């Protein structure tokens, strides 16, 4: 049927060491913490009864390890796609808030207040990161009509996907939602509507393991 939607479970990776330390990861990587591993396992349990047809993931280790936990009960192979990677944070990569403030005065304020007009130093703009993520959905999602798929991505890119599904632009990036580690947002896709948000940031599976507060404009992604 033409109007039959694809159901998408959009998830951010589990907590990492850089998340705890407040360092920007970008397209570098940092291992899942013990809590991050526990979050991934609880996420897997929460989705074990879903009829999942495919699990897609960023190829970065923190996302891939989270995706592996989700895929295991369904006996699925994780399909990686570099377009789901986090925004390239350039020269901010590996740095914390105070280092960035010292080396790039005013940069964090620009990122928080004017994300649509800022290129991260030697990195990407949020429009570029959003465009590649949306290209992934346009290419891969139509094959899953009337199926449920899981997509594991990152903080800033996840925000950019969600703001599109909510009918906003990247200028609204920090106004509409916060993204916790292993949060589940339910989306639907049809050719006519594109991405549409159904449920935002379900974290009920984290009641026993906890999480850092939702992703903020100055957090490590």
N, CA, C and O of each residue as an XYZ file, in Angstrom:
884
protein
N       0.840     -1.197      0.000
C       0.000      0.000      0.000
C       0.876      1.249      0.000
O       1.877      1.320      0.713
N       0.486      2.229     -0.807
C       1.299      3.424     -0.962
C       1.472      4.164      0.351
O       2.555      4.670      0.642
N       0.399      4.232      1.154
C       0.466      5.033      2.371
C       0.933      4.296      3.603
O       0.935      4.870      4.692
N       1.330      3.035      3.470
C       1.748      2.258      4.632
C       3.097      2.748      5.137
O       4.060      2.773      4.371
N       3.197      3.143      6.419
C       4.444      3.751      6.893
C       5.512      2.733      7.275
O       5.228      1.568      7.551
N       6.736      3.214      7.279
C       7.841      2.518      7.931
C       7.909      3.047      9.356
O       7.871      4.258      9.578
N       8.009      2.138     10.319
C       8.126      2.531     11.731
C       9.610      2.533     12.101
O      10.310      1.542     11.892
N      10.077      3.637     12.644
C      11.502      3.825     12.929
C      11.691      4.094     14.414
O      11.049      4.978     14.982
N      12.577      3.326     15.035
C      12.965      3.566     16.422
C      14.345      4.219     16.390
O      15.350      3.553     16.142
N      14.383      5.519     16.640
C      15.632      6.282     16.600
C      16.230      6.328     17.998
O      15.572      6.750     18.949
N      17.480      5.890     18.118
C      18.121      5.708     19.424
C      19.493      6.376     19.417
O      20.217      6.319     18.423
N      19.839      7.003     20.527
C      21.208      7.482     20.717
C      22.013      6.380     21.410
O      21.461      5.598     22.184
N      23.304      6.322     21.133
C      24.197      5.331     21.745
C      24.209      5.440     23.274
O      23.744      6.433     23.833
N      24.743      4.413     23.944
C      24.897      4.426     25.396
C      25.959      5.413     25.856
O      26.757      5.919     25.066
N      25.944      5.668     27.152
C      26.878      6.622     27.758
C      28.328      6.196     27.540
O      28.653      5.012     27.633
N      29.198      7.165     27.251
C      30.620      6.906     27.037
C      31.470      7.635     28.067
O      30.990      8.487     28.815
N      32.747      7.272     28.081
C      33.691      7.946     28.981
C      33.761      9.436     28.678
O      33.791     10.251     29.600
N      33.787      9.807     27.397
C      33.834     11.229     27.040
C      32.550     11.948     27.446
O      32.602     13.120     27.820
N      31.387     11.270     27.382
C      30.159     11.887     27.872
C      30.301     12.280     29.329
O      29.951     13.394     29.720
N      30.819     11.356     30.133
C      30.973     11.606     31.568
C      31.976     12.730     31.812
O      31.782     13.564     32.697
N      33.047     12.747     31.023
C      34.097     13.752     31.188
C      33.742     15.089     30.552
O      34.458     16.072     30.743
N      32.640     15.139     29.792
C      32.250     16.377     29.141
C      33.119     16.751     27.963
O      33.301     17.935     27.678
N      33.663     15.756     27.270
C      34.524     16.017     26.115
C      33.764     15.746     24.814
O      32.971     14.810     24.717
N      34.026     16.572     23.845
C      33.368     16.432     22.550
C      33.981     15.270     21.780
O      35.192     15.228     21.565
N      33.144     14.333     21.368
C      33.626     13.148     20.663
C      33.641     13.333     19.157
O      34.594     12.931     18.489
N      32.592     13.939     18.620
C      32.502     14.078     17.178
C      32.650     12.730     16.501
O      31.956     11.779     16.859
N      33.543     12.634     15.531
C      33.746     11.385     14.803
C      34.941     10.589     15.320
O      35.354      9.611     14.697
N      35.499     11.008     16.467
C      36.425     10.140     17.195
C      35.580      9.166     18.002
O      34.370      9.086     17.789
N      36.181      8.429     18.914
C      35.376      7.489     19.682
C      35.849      7.415     21.117
O      36.949      7.852     21.458
N      35.000      6.858     21.937
C      35.237      6.706     23.366
C      34.429      5.495     23.799
O      33.294      5.336     23.350
N      34.972      4.633     24.657
C      34.253      3.403     25.005
C      33.009      3.667     25.838
O      32.924      4.659     26.561
N      32.053      2.765     25.723
C      30.898      2.810     26.617
C      31.367      2.596     28.051
O      32.234      1.761     28.311
N      30.795      3.349     28.969
C      31.048      3.126     30.388
C      30.277      1.894     30.849
O      29.495      1.321     30.091
N      30.503      1.492     32.098
C      29.706      0.386     32.645
C      28.225      0.734     32.608
O      27.388     -0.114     32.297
N      27.904      1.990     32.928
C      26.499      2.392     32.854
C      26.023      2.403     31.405
O      24.880      2.043     31.126
N      26.887      2.811     30.486
C      26.520      2.787     29.079
C      26.218      1.386     28.582
O      25.276      1.183     27.817
N      27.021      0.412     29.020
C      26.754     -0.985     28.669
C      25.439     -1.453     29.276
O      24.665     -2.157     28.628
N      25.189     -1.057     30.531
C      23.927     -1.427     31.181
C      22.744     -0.785     30.456
O      21.701     -1.419     30.290
N      22.899      0.462     30.026
C      21.847      1.122     29.261
C      21.553      0.357     27.970
O      20.393      0.162     27.607
N      22.606     -0.073     27.285
C      22.422     -0.811     26.031
C      21.702     -2.134     26.270
O      20.857     -2.534     25.469
N      22.029     -2.807     27.357
C      21.361     -4.081     27.664
C      19.888     -3.855     28.005
O      19.025     -4.624     27.582
N      19.601     -2.793     28.773
C      18.204     -2.498     29.103
C      17.432     -2.083     27.853
O      16.262     -2.433     27.697
N      18.080     -1.347     26.972
C      17.467     -1.002     25.694
C      17.125     -2.269     24.919
O      16.031     -2.387     24.366
N      18.056     -3.211     24.881
C      17.833     -4.471     24.184
C      16.624     -5.206     24.753
O      15.795     -5.725     24.006
N      16.531     -5.247     26.077
C      15.377     -5.906     26.710
C      14.080     -5.185     26.351
O      13.058     -5.821     26.092
N      14.128     -3.853     26.338
C      12.925     -3.075     26.048
C      12.419     -3.314     24.628
O      11.220     -3.219     24.368
N      13.332     -3.624     23.717
C      12.950     -3.809     22.315
C      12.867     -5.274     21.906
O      12.634     -5.580     20.736
N      13.053     -6.176     22.857
C      13.116     -7.602     22.524
C      11.815     -8.130     21.936
O      11.838     -9.061     21.131
N      10.673     -7.548     22.326
C       9.388     -8.031     21.835
C       8.911     -7.302     20.586
O       7.874     -7.651     20.022
N       9.651     -6.304     20.155
C       9.307     -5.617     18.907
C       9.622     -6.532     17.721
O      10.576     -7.307     17.761
N       8.832     -6.435     16.696
C       9.100     -7.175     15.457
C      10.018     -6.315     14.589
O       9.552     -5.550     13.745
N      11.306     -6.448     14.805
C      12.289     -5.581     14.157
C      12.832     -6.259     12.900
O      13.282     -7.404     12.940
N      12.781     -5.536     11.796
C      13.227     -6.091     10.516
C      14.694     -5.806     10.232
O      15.345     -6.572      9.521
N      15.229     -4.706     10.783
C      16.621     -4.342     10.506
C      17.124     -3.408     11.598
O      16.360     -2.644     12.188
N      18.430     -3.485     11.853
C      19.097     -2.570     12.777
C      20.201     -1.861     12.002
O      21.140     -2.491     11.516
N      20.072     -0.542     11.894
C      21.076      0.288     11.232
C      21.828      1.089     12.285
O      21.267      1.454     13.318
N      23.097      1.359     12.017
C      23.911      2.073     12.999
C      24.993      2.903     12.319
O      25.493      2.551     11.251
N      25.337      4.000     12.958
C      26.612      4.660     12.687
C      27.720      3.627     12.836
O      27.590      2.676     13.607
N      28.807      3.816     12.100
C      29.920      2.869     12.198
C      30.864      3.183     13.353
O      31.831      2.450     13.559
N      30.616      4.245     14.110
C      31.458      4.563     15.262
C      31.183      3.577     16.389
O      30.042      3.162     16.593
N      32.231      3.204     17.121
C      32.149      2.107     18.077
C      31.067      2.249     19.115
O      30.411      1.265     19.456
N      30.862      3.456     19.631
C      29.868      3.632     20.698
C      28.461      3.326     20.206
O      27.644      2.784     20.950
N      28.175      3.675     18.947
C      26.878      3.350     18.362
C      26.812      1.878     17.973
O      25.802      1.212     18.203
N      27.886      1.379     17.389
C      27.908     -0.009     16.919
C      27.772     -0.992     18.078
O      27.073     -1.997     17.951
N      28.424     -0.720     19.198
C      28.304     -1.601     20.361
C      26.897     -1.569     20.941
O      26.384     -2.595     21.389
N      26.274     -0.397     20.935
C      24.882     -0.290     21.380
C      23.971     -1.073     20.442
O      23.086     -1.802     20.888
N      24.193     -0.917     19.146
C      23.371     -1.605     18.148
C      23.497     -3.118     18.256
O      22.519     -3.841     18.063
N      24.698     -3.598     18.565
C      24.898     -5.036     18.702
C      24.029     -5.643     19.782
O      23.511     -6.749     19.622
N      23.865     -4.921     20.887
C      22.999     -5.410     21.964
C      21.548     -5.496     21.500
O      20.835     -6.439     21.842
N      21.117     -4.505     20.717
C      19.737     -4.491     20.225
C      19.507     -5.608     19.213
O      18.461     -6.257     19.228
N      20.477     -5.830     18.339
C      20.300     -6.794     17.247
C      20.318     -8.243     17.719
O      19.678     -9.102     17.114
N      21.056     -8.519     18.808
C      21.305     -9.903     19.220
C      20.026    -10.720     19.421
O      19.934    -11.807     18.850
N      19.032    -10.267     20.197
C      17.850    -11.106     20.413
C      17.046    -11.371     19.142
O      16.276    -12.329     19.074
N      17.229    -10.522     18.149
C      16.486    -10.670     16.895
C      17.282    -11.436     15.845
O      16.810    -11.653     14.729
N      18.501    -11.844     16.218
C      19.386    -12.581     15.308
C      19.579    -11.830     13.987
O      19.516    -12.402     12.898
N      19.817    -10.531     14.133
C      20.049     -9.677     12.975
C      21.496     -9.207     12.952
O      22.110     -9.020     14.003
N      22.032     -9.018     11.774
C      23.336     -8.371     11.630
C      23.126     -6.861     11.620
O      22.187     -6.365     10.997
N      23.991     -6.139     12.302
C      23.921     -4.680     12.288
C      24.426     -4.181     10.935
O      25.487     -4.593     10.467
N      23.658     -3.296     10.319
C      24.053     -2.683      9.051
C      24.575     -1.273      9.333
O      23.832     -0.422      9.823
N      25.836     -1.028      9.027
C      26.429      0.271      9.341
C      26.330      1.221      8.148
O      26.307      0.808      6.989
N      26.271      2.510      8.483
C      26.228      3.544      7.454
C      26.926      4.783      8.001
O      26.545      5.305      9.048
N      27.944      5.249      7.294
C      28.724      6.391      7.780
C      27.903      7.676      7.831
O      28.287      8.623      8.515
N      26.788      7.722      7.124
C      25.957      8.932      7.138
C      25.266      9.145      8.475
O      24.749     10.230      8.742
N      25.253      8.112      9.320
C      24.665      8.234     10.655
C      25.687      8.668     11.700
O      25.357      8.768     12.882
N      26.923      8.929     11.280
C      27.954      9.387     12.220
C      27.573     10.716     12.873
O      26.737     11.464     12.366
N      28.213     10.983     14.013
C      28.039     12.270     14.667
C      28.601     13.382     13.785
O      29.407     13.128     12.890
N      28.170     14.609     14.044
C      28.738     15.760     13.362
C      30.253     15.771     13.574
O      30.744     15.449     14.655
N      30.979     16.147     12.525
C      32.431     16.280     12.634
C      32.725     17.550     13.427
O      32.475     18.656     12.949
N      33.253     17.389     14.634
C      33.494     18.537     15.510
C      34.872     19.159     15.315
O      35.262     20.054     16.066
N      35.610     18.690     14.310
C      36.861     19.338     13.945
C      37.821     19.511     15.112
O      38.123     18.558     15.831
N      38.297     20.741     15.292
C      39.309     21.010     16.317
C      38.739     21.044     17.739
O      39.486     21.210     18.703
N      37.425     20.889     17.868
C      36.847     20.752     19.207
C      36.913     19.305     19.707
O      36.686     19.044     20.888
N      37.218     18.382     18.820
C      37.202     16.964     19.171
C      38.170     16.669     20.310
O      39.334     17.070     20.274
N      37.672     15.963     21.318
C      38.478     15.577     22.472
C      38.605     16.648     23.531
O      39.203     16.414     24.580
N      38.052     17.821     23.274
C      38.190     18.931     24.219
C      36.935     19.073     25.071
O      35.839     18.701     24.652
N      37.111     19.618     26.276
C      36.011     19.935     27.159
C      35.617     21.394     27.038
O      36.238     22.161     26.302
N      34.579     21.766     27.768
C      34.021     23.119     27.672
C      35.060     24.204     27.930
O      35.138     25.174     27.176
N      35.862     24.052     28.989
C      36.792     25.118     29.353
C      37.909     25.254     28.326
O      38.347     26.366     28.031
N      38.373     24.135     27.780
C      39.381     24.198     26.720
C      38.835     24.923     25.494
O      39.520     25.753     24.896
N      37.604     24.606     25.128
C      36.999     25.251     23.963
C      36.807     26.738     24.217
O      37.074     27.559     23.339
N      36.343     27.091     25.418
C      36.173     28.506     25.757
C      37.486     29.267     25.645
O      37.516     30.401     25.167
N      38.571     28.636     26.089
C      39.874     29.302     26.062
C      40.430     29.430     24.648
O      40.985     30.467     24.284
N      40.277     28.371     23.853
C      40.884     28.354     22.524
C      40.007     28.981     21.445
O      40.511     29.485     20.442
N      38.691     28.948     21.656
C      37.746     29.460     20.662
C      36.719     30.346     21.366
O      35.553     29.966     21.472
N      37.132     31.520     21.851
C      36.224     32.373     22.633
C      34.933     32.675     21.867
O      34.960     33.070     20.702
N      33.809     32.480     22.551
C      32.508     32.740     21.946
C      31.973     31.610     21.099
O      30.825     31.662     20.656
N      32.785     30.577     20.862
C      32.345     29.498     19.983
C      31.164     28.720     20.523
O      30.220     28.424     19.790
N      31.211     28.389     21.800
C      30.107     27.621     22.384
C      28.818     28.431     22.399
O      27.734     27.878     22.212
N      28.929     29.734     22.620
C      27.742     30.582     22.593
C      27.140     30.623     21.185
O      25.921     30.561     21.022
N      28.004     30.728     20.173
C      27.506     30.703     18.796
C      26.817     29.377     18.488
O      25.759     29.357     17.859
N      27.409     28.275     18.927
C      26.833     26.947     18.698
C      25.478     26.817     19.389
O      24.553     26.217     18.842
N      25.366     27.378     20.587
C      24.114     27.283     21.336
C      23.035     28.197     20.764
O      21.864     27.821     20.720
N      23.422     29.387     20.328
C      22.435     30.396     19.943
C      22.194     30.479     18.442
O      21.104     30.862     18.016
N      23.184     30.129     17.636
C      23.074     30.264     16.181
C      23.627     29.021     15.482
O      24.525     29.134     14.647
N      23.105     27.842     15.812
C      23.690     26.617     15.251
C      23.622     26.548     13.733
O      24.491     25.949     13.100
N      22.597     27.156     13.144
C      22.429     27.041     11.695
C      23.462     27.836     10.914
O      23.657     27.594      9.723
N      24.129     28.786     11.571
C      25.082     29.637     10.853
C      26.528     29.330     11.213
O      27.431     30.068     10.819
N      26.763     28.246     11.959
C      28.111     27.990     12.453
C      28.707     26.717     11.858
O      28.060     25.671     11.815
N      29.951     26.826     11.400
C      30.738     25.649     11.058
C      31.692     25.385     12.210
O      32.445     26.278     12.600
N      31.679     24.177     12.763
C      32.633     23.840     13.809
C      34.043     23.905     13.222
O      34.240     23.479     12.084
N      35.023     24.420     13.952
C      36.352     24.677     13.388
C      36.962     23.442     12.718
O      37.206     22.427     13.372
N      37.202     23.541     11.413
C      37.715     22.430     10.597
C      36.774     21.227     10.609
O      37.202     20.102     10.352
N      35.503     21.459     10.906
C      34.516     20.386     10.948
C      33.325     20.687     10.049
O      33.457     21.383      9.042
N      32.157     20.155     10.421
C      30.942     20.297      9.625
C      30.046     21.397     10.166
O      30.217     21.871     11.289
N      29.088     21.790      9.340
C      27.933     22.537      9.820
C      26.849     21.526     10.191
O      26.885     20.378      9.748
N      25.886     21.959     11.005
C      24.807     21.045     11.372
C      23.926     20.742     10.158
O      23.341     19.662     10.077
N      23.824     21.697      9.199
C      23.066     21.420      7.975
C      23.694     20.285      7.181
O      22.984     19.436      6.640
N      25.026     20.266      7.107
C      25.712     19.193      6.380
C      25.489     17.849      7.061
O      25.241     16.844      6.395
N      25.577     17.833      8.389
C      25.359     16.587      9.125
C      23.917     16.117      8.966
O      23.667     14.927      8.775
N      22.968     17.051      9.046
C      21.564     16.686      8.864
C      21.308     16.160      7.455
O      20.590     15.177      7.277
N      21.893     16.812      6.458
C      21.651     16.415      5.065
C      22.108     14.991      4.798
O      21.408     14.236      4.123
N      23.269     14.610      5.316
C      23.730     13.234      5.070
C      22.866     12.225      5.818
O      22.599     11.138      5.305
N      22.421     12.580      7.040
C      21.547     11.670      7.783
C      20.212     11.495      7.067
O      19.705     10.378      6.966
N      19.643     12.586      6.571
C      18.372     12.483      5.859
C      18.535     11.732      4.540
O      17.602     11.070      4.085
N      19.711     11.829      3.923
C      19.971     11.045      2.710
C      19.957      9.550      3.019
O      19.505      8.749      2.202
N      20.453      9.175      4.198
C      20.368      7.773      4.624
C      18.908      7.324      4.662
O      18.565      6.278      4.111
N      18.049      8.111      5.310
C      16.639      7.724      5.414
C      15.996      7.631      4.034
O      15.250      6.690      3.760
N      16.277      8.594      3.168
C      15.677      8.598      1.832
C      16.083      7.370      1.025
O      15.294      6.854      0.234
N      17.309      6.906      1.224
C      17.808      5.764      0.445
C      17.423      4.421      1.045
O      17.024      3.511      0.319
N      17.536      4.288      2.350
C      17.413      2.959      2.969
C      16.007      2.634      3.478
O      15.604      1.471      3.477
N      15.270      3.637      3.905
C      13.991      3.383      4.574
C      12.902      2.852      3.642
O      12.138      1.990      4.075
N      12.778      3.307      2.387
C      11.662      2.845      1.553
C      11.571      1.335      1.385
O      10.486      0.822      1.110
N      12.658      0.617      1.538
C      12.637     -0.845      1.401
C      11.916     -1.528      2.550
O      11.660     -2.730      2.485
N      11.581     -0.786      3.606
C      11.016     -1.396      4.816
C       9.555     -1.012      5.044
O       9.119     -0.872      6.187
N       8.805     -0.842      3.964
C       7.399     -0.470      4.090
C       6.653     -1.454      4.986
O       6.751     -2.668      4.804
N       5.908     -0.924      5.950
C       5.125     -1.700      6.919
C       6.002     -2.575      7.814
O       5.547     -3.607      8.307
N       7.246     -2.171      8.024
C       8.153     -2.858      8.942
C       8.655     -1.868      9.990
O       8.500     -0.654      9.853
N       9.265     -2.427     11.046
C       9.893     -1.620     12.092
C      11.398     -1.784     11.994
O      11.903     -2.905     11.933
N      12.115     -0.668     11.981
C      13.573     -0.710     11.969
C      14.113      0.122     13.128
O      13.446      1.032     13.621
N      15.326     -0.203     13.550
C      16.025      0.559     14.587
C      17.184      1.298     13.931
O      17.904      0.735     13.106
N      17.357      2.560     14.304
C      18.467      3.378     13.805
C      19.218      3.931     15.010
O      18.653      4.676     15.810
N      20.500      3.563     15.139
C      21.330      4.006     16.263
C      22.263      5.101     15.768
O      23.059      4.891     14.853
N      22.155      6.280     16.390
C      22.990      7.389     15.966
C      23.535      8.133     17.188
O      23.911      7.503     18.177
N      23.581      9.456     17.127
C      24.329     10.256     18.095
C      23.516     11.463     18.563
O      22.362     11.641     18.171
N      24.139     12.291     19.410
C      23.447     13.411     20.028
C      23.044     14.510     19.069
O      21.852     14.752     18.878
N      24.013     15.186     18.456
C      23.683     16.309     17.577
C      22.973     15.846     16.316
O      21.997     16.468     15.896
N      23.447     14.761     15.701
C      22.787     14.249     14.502
C      21.381     13.759     14.844
O      20.448     13.963     14.067
N      21.225     13.115     15.998
C      19.893     12.709     16.433
C      18.965     13.897     16.603
O      17.799     13.837     16.213
N      19.474     14.980     17.185
C      18.681     16.204     17.317
C      18.263     16.712     15.936
O      17.117     17.114     15.738
N      19.197     16.693     14.984
C      18.905     17.200     13.646
C      17.851     16.350     12.939
O      17.009     16.883     12.216
N      17.891     15.035     13.142
C      16.865     14.154     12.579
C      15.513     14.452     13.218
O      14.502     14.566     12.525
N      15.501     14.575     14.539
C      14.244     14.807     15.247
C      13.614     16.138     14.877
O      12.398     16.224     14.704
N      14.433     17.178     14.754
C      13.858     18.487     14.438
C      13.224     18.464     13.050
O      12.221     19.139     12.819
N      13.798     17.695     12.124
C      13.178     17.521     10.819
C      11.848     16.789     10.939
O      10.867     17.167     10.298
N      11.815     15.737     11.763
C      10.585     14.954     11.947
C       9.500     15.749     12.656
O       8.322     15.400     12.579
N       9.891     16.820     13.350
C       8.932     17.685     14.040
C       8.527     18.885     13.192
O       7.780     19.750     13.649
N       9.018     18.934     11.964
C       8.645     20.017     11.074
C       9.429     21.293     11.268
O       9.032     22.345     10.767
N      10.553     21.221     11.997
C      11.362     22.402     12.247
C      12.584     22.450     11.361
O      12.739     21.647     10.441
N      13.456     23.412     11.655
C      14.716     23.558     10.937
C      15.854     23.493     11.941
O      15.621     23.457     13.149
N      17.090     23.477     11.442
C      18.223     23.401     12.361
C      18.352     24.655     13.218
O      19.056     24.635     14.228
N      17.690     25.741     12.841
C      17.659     26.916     13.720
C      16.938     26.602     15.024
O      17.175     27.253     16.041
N      16.048     25.594     14.994
C      15.292     25.179     16.181
C      15.993     24.065     16.946
O      15.394     23.454     17.831
N      17.251     23.794     16.618
C      17.917     22.568     17.063
C      17.827     22.348     18.560
O      17.558     21.230     18.999
N      18.043     23.385     19.356
C      18.105     23.215     20.808
C      16.789     23.572     21.490
O      16.717     23.551     22.719
N      15.742     23.900     20.725
C      14.497     24.378     21.317
C      13.472     23.277     21.516
O      12.585     23.412     22.359
N      13.572     22.190     20.759
C      12.458     21.259     20.671
C      12.629     19.956     21.445
O      11.625     19.307     21.740
N      13.818     19.548     21.780
C      13.984     18.248     22.413
C      15.363     18.115     23.035
O      16.286     18.861     22.706
N      15.487     17.144     23.948
C      16.768     16.747     24.511
C      16.915     15.255     24.262
O      15.922     14.529     24.203
N      18.140     14.804     24.117
C      18.373     13.421     23.705
C      19.250     12.724     24.738
O      20.450     12.989     24.816
N      18.655     11.832     25.532
C      19.402     11.052     26.509
C      20.100      9.873     25.834
O      19.709      9.454     24.744
N      21.123      9.347     26.481
C      21.750      8.108     26.009
C      20.725      6.983     26.010
O      20.038      6.769     27.008
N      20.622      6.283     24.926
C      19.709      5.165     24.637
C      18.233      5.545     24.706
O      17.380      4.666     24.829
N      17.915      6.833     24.631
C      16.511      7.227     24.484
C      15.944      6.625     23.205
O      16.673      6.412     22.237
N      14.641      6.352     23.202
C      13.950      5.816     22.029
C      12.940      6.850     21.558
O      12.029      7.211     22.302
N      13.092      7.322     20.344
C      12.071      8.171     19.730
C      11.436      7.392     18.587
O      12.131      6.812     17.753
N      10.118      7.387     18.560
C       9.386      6.636     17.537
C       8.976      7.586     16.413
O       8.321      8.604     16.637
N       9.381      7.220     15.204
C       9.077      8.000     14.015
C       8.334      7.123     13.016
O       8.367      5.896     13.107
N       7.671      7.758     12.074
C       7.123      7.058     10.922
C       7.590      7.775      9.662
O       7.839      8.981      9.668
N       7.702      7.009      8.585
C       8.088      7.570      7.289
C       7.155      7.053      6.219
O       6.877      5.855      6.156
N       6.668      7.951      5.374
C       5.992      7.590      4.132
C       6.550      8.481      3.028
O       7.109      9.539      3.314
N       6.404      8.063      1.764
C       6.885      8.925      0.680
C       6.224     10.294      0.683
O       6.843     11.288      0.305
N       4.967     10.348      1.110
C       4.232     11.615      1.069
C       4.632     12.565      2.188
O       4.691     13.778      1.986
N       4.909     12.015      3.371
C       5.141     12.879      4.536
C       6.601     12.976      4.942
O       6.973     13.882      5.688
N       7.447     12.049      4.462
C       8.800     11.983      4.994
C       8.765     11.526      6.438
O       7.893     10.747      6.823
N       9.703     12.002      7.242
C       9.763     11.619      8.652
C       8.728     12.387      9.465
O       8.522     13.585      9.269
N       8.080     11.671     10.385
C       7.086     12.283     11.270
C       7.280     11.726     12.669
O       7.356     10.510     12.850
N       7.362     12.605     13.661
C       7.546     12.171     15.045
C       6.248     11.619     15.613
O       5.192     12.236     15.479
N       6.331     10.447     16.253
C       5.187      9.829     16.924
C       5.348      9.908     18.441
O       4.399     10.254     19.145
N       6.537      9.592     18.949
C       6.804      9.641     20.391
C       8.246     10.086     20.605
O       9.159      9.595     19.942
N       8.445     11.014     21.532
C       9.761     11.614     21.739
C      10.436     11.083     22.994
O       9.865     11.130     24.083
N      11.654     10.578     22.836
C      12.596     10.333     23.940
C      12.024      9.502     25.087
O      11.954      9.966     26.225
N      11.622      8.289     24.782
C      11.184      7.342     25.812
C      12.417      6.804     26.541
O      13.306      6.224     25.916
N      12.471      6.994     27.853
C      13.604      6.507     28.655
C      13.130      5.607     29.800
O      13.838      5.446     30.794
N      11.950      5.026     29.667
C      11.416      4.202     30.758
C      12.296      2.997     31.055
O      12.315      2.509     32.185
N      13.022      2.514     30.057
C      13.896      1.353     30.269
C      15.115      1.696     31.123
O      15.840      0.794     31.542
N      15.353      2.977     31.387
C      16.530      3.401     32.154
C      16.239      3.614     33.633
O      17.100      4.108     34.361
N      15.056      3.256     34.087
C      14.684      3.521     35.480
C      15.652      2.890     36.471
O      15.907      3.460     37.533
N      16.194      1.726     36.142
C      17.072      1.020     37.085
C      18.552      1.350     36.906
O      19.353      1.082     37.802
N      18.927      1.927     35.763
C      20.354      2.186     35.513
C      20.686      3.662     35.451
O      21.843      4.038     35.637
N      19.694      4.515     35.195
C      19.924      5.950     35.189
C      20.647      6.427     33.945
O      21.027      5.638     33.080
N      20.831      7.747     33.875
C      21.523      8.359     32.745
C      21.978      9.746     33.143
O      21.498     10.320     34.120
N      22.929     10.285     32.357
C      23.230     11.699     32.471
C      21.999     12.479     32.048
O      21.131     11.941     31.362
N      21.913     13.732     32.447
C      20.811     14.557     31.960
C      20.915     14.682     30.450
O      21.994     14.539     29.875
N      19.774     14.952     29.810
C      19.705     14.961     28.355
C      20.779     15.797     27.692
O      21.314     16.734     28.284
N      21.085     15.447     26.466
C      22.160     16.079     25.698
C      21.904     17.569     25.600
O      20.813     17.995     25.219
N      22.903     18.359     25.940
C      22.791     19.811     25.885
C      23.714     20.362     24.806
O      24.522     19.632     24.231
N      23.585     21.650     24.540
C      24.351     22.257     23.458
C      25.847     22.195     23.699
O      26.619     22.259     22.742
N      26.281     22.072     24.944
C      27.715     22.061     25.232
C      28.213     20.688     25.654
O      29.340     20.565     26.133
N      27.399     19.657     25.487
C      27.824     18.307     25.854
C      28.692     17.685     24.773
O      28.676     18.102     23.615
N      29.455     16.665     25.190
C      30.126     15.816     24.209
C      29.079     14.989     23.490
O      28.193     14.423     24.130
N      29.164     14.909     22.173
C      28.121     14.241     21.398
C      28.380     12.749     21.278
O      27.595     12.034     20.655
